[in-house]
Amino acid sequence: MTQARYYDLLVAGMVAVLLCSNLIGPAKVCSLDLPLLGLVSFGAGNLFFPISYIFGDVLTEVYGYARARRAIWAGFGALLFASFMTTVIVHLPPAANEPFNAVLQPALETAFGSTWRIVLASIAAYWVGDFVNSYVLARLKVVTAGRFLWVRTIGSTILGQAADSMLFYPIAFYGIWTHDALLAVMGFNLLFKIGIEVLFTPITYWVVARLKRAEGVDVFDRNTDFTPFSLKT
């Protein structure tokens, strides 16, 4: 594939959602009283983070695993830089002659001063979860001969998000939360993210169909090297 008119826009969208959900979302914990479930609490970023998986599904389905792999590494690099930048800004000494810093510095520490465990958990869970998602979708596309897109997107999301949750919450909160709390939050967030994938399935179908026609491509990863440690396309 030599021409990809919309690939860079999809990568930019995926990275934007990833950064926003990891930098803005974790600062706020929400509680909602839901039918049948009762009162549930979740990080606000979980409302939007699953959208990055939908971007990943579209990239893999249309452009193939190798191009999706480049997008995942782009997101990984962006997360590393964002974590480094926030750490530097939070720890830089505020100017004593600026009165507003007395309010701004504590706010920055609250919003962006995540512990090293949460930062490590976020980066590791994203990297593993996205690669699992992309790998499973690409493999299923070959197995199903390009049919049943909903099986590929939902199936890959179940495994990718499961890997994400099983890494993030134990790394970030093991020993801080009780075992019951860990399992409850992991279970709820996994079901919630899968639900978002199911809800967006009609949109995914529409976007994939339009992109395949516009780009003139429909990549099948029959002879692809699935190593995650490469940027080759």
N, C-alpha and C positions, 0 to 999 in steps of 0.2 A: 504494500500500500504506500503510494508516494504522495497522495494528496489527502489531507484531512482538514476540511475547512472549519469544522466546529469542535475538533478535539481540544484545542487549547482553551476554549470557552468552558467546556465541561470540566476540565482540570481546575480552572480558576474557580468555578462554582463549588466544586468538591472541597478545595482547600479553604475557601471562604467559610463554608458551613462548618468544617472541621474546627477551624480556629475559633470561630464565634461560639460554638457549642462548648468548647473546652475552656475558653477564657471568660466568657460571660455567664454561661449556664451554671457552673459549679458554685458560683458565689451565692446562689439562692436555692433554698430548699422549700418546696411547695407542698401543701397538703390539700387534698380534695376528698370530699365525701361522695364516693361512687356507689351506684346501685349494685347490690349483691356483694361488693367487695368491702364496703364501709370506708373508713378513713384511711387513705394511703398517702405516704410521703415519698417524694422523689426529687432529684435534682432537676432544676428547670432546663438544663442543657439537654436532658433526655427527650424533650419535646422535639428538638431539631437535629440531634446527632444522627438519628436513623436516616435522615435525608442524604447524608454523606454516603451511606451504603447504597442508596438508590442511584446516586451518581456512579458509584463503583459498578453496580449492576449494568447500567447503560454502557459504560466504557468497555466492560468486558464483553458484553453481548454484541456490540457493534464493531469495536476495534480490535478485540482479542485480548488475551491475557498479557502479552508483552507490553502493549500500550497502557493497559490498566496498571501494570507493575510500575511503570514510570510515574503514573499519577500518584500511586501509593507512596513512592519514595519522595515525590514533591511534597505531599502532605506531611510525611515524617520529618523532612527537613524544615518545613514551616513550623511544625510543633516544637522542634528543638530550638529554633531561633526565637520563637515567641516565649518559650520558657526561660531562655537565657536573658532575653531583653527585659522581661518582667522582673526577674531576680535582680538584675543590675539596677533598674529604676527604683524598685522598692527599697533596696539597701543603700542607694546613694544618700548621703546626708542632706536633709532639707536645709535651705537657706534660712537662717534664724531671723533675717530682717524682712521676710515675707510672711505677713500674718496669716494668709490663707493656708500656708503649709501646716499650721496647727490642726486644721480640719482635714486637709487633703491627705497628709501622710498616713494617719490612721485608716482613712477610707481605702487608700491604695493597699495597705497591708491586709485589710479585711477581704477586699475583693480579689487581689492577685497574689497574696502571700501564702500560696499553697505550700504544704510541707513537701519535702523531697519524696516521700512515699507516694503522695497523690500524683505528683508530676511523673515519677517513674512508672506508676501504674497506668496512667493515661497514655503515655507514649508506647509502652509495651503492649497494652491491650489493643490500641489502634493498629499497630503494625501487624500483630498476629491475626487479629480478627479480620482485617481487610484482606490480607493475603489468603486466609482460609475461604472467605467469601468469594473472591475472584477465582481461586483455583477450583472450587466446587462447581461454580457456575460454568466455567469453561469446560470442565470435564463432562458435566451433565448435558451441555449443548451437543457435544459429539455423540454421547450415548443416545440422546433423544432425536438425533438427526435434525436439530433445530426446531423441533416441535415443543409444545407445552412450555412456553416461556414462563408461565406462572409457577410451574413446578421448579424451574431453575432459580428464579428470583427468591421465592419463599424458602426453598430448601437450602440454598446457599446462605440466606440470611439467618436461618435457624442455627446452622453450624457456626457461622462467623460471629454472630452475636453471642452465642453460647461461649465460644472461646474468649471473646471480649470480656464478658461478665465474669467468667471464672478466673481471669487474670486480674482485672481491675480491682474488684472489691476485696479479695484476700490480700493483695499487695498493699492496697491503700488503708484497709481498716481492720485486718486481722489483729486480734489482741486489744483492739479499741472497742469494737462492737462485739456483742455476744454472738455465738454461733447461730442462734435462732434468728437474730436480726440480720446477719449476713445472708443467710439462706433466703429469708423473706424478701429482702431488697433485691437480691440477685434474681429470684424467680419472677418478681413483679416486673422488674425492668426488662428482663428477657421477653416476657409475654407482651409487654407494652411495645417494644421495638418491633417484634414480629407483627403485631397488630398494625403498626404504621406501614410496614411493608405491604401487608395485605390491602390496606386502605388505598395505597398509592398504586396498586397493580394496574388499574385501567390507564392511569397517566403514564406509567412505565411502558405499557404496550404502545400507546400513541407516540411517545417520544422515540422509542426504538424504531418503530415503523417509518416515521418521518426521517430520522437520521440515516437509516439504511438506504432509503431512496435518494436522499440529498447527497450522501457521500458515495453512493454506488458500491458499498462494501457490505459484507456479511462474513466476518472472519470465523473460521472453525479451527480450533487449536489441536489439529491432529498430530502434528510433528513439532510441537512447541517444547522448548526447554523450560520447565516450570520452576526452575530455581528462582527464589526471590532475590538472590544476590547478583542481579544483573540489571543493566539499563538498556540492553539491546532490544531493538524492535524487529 
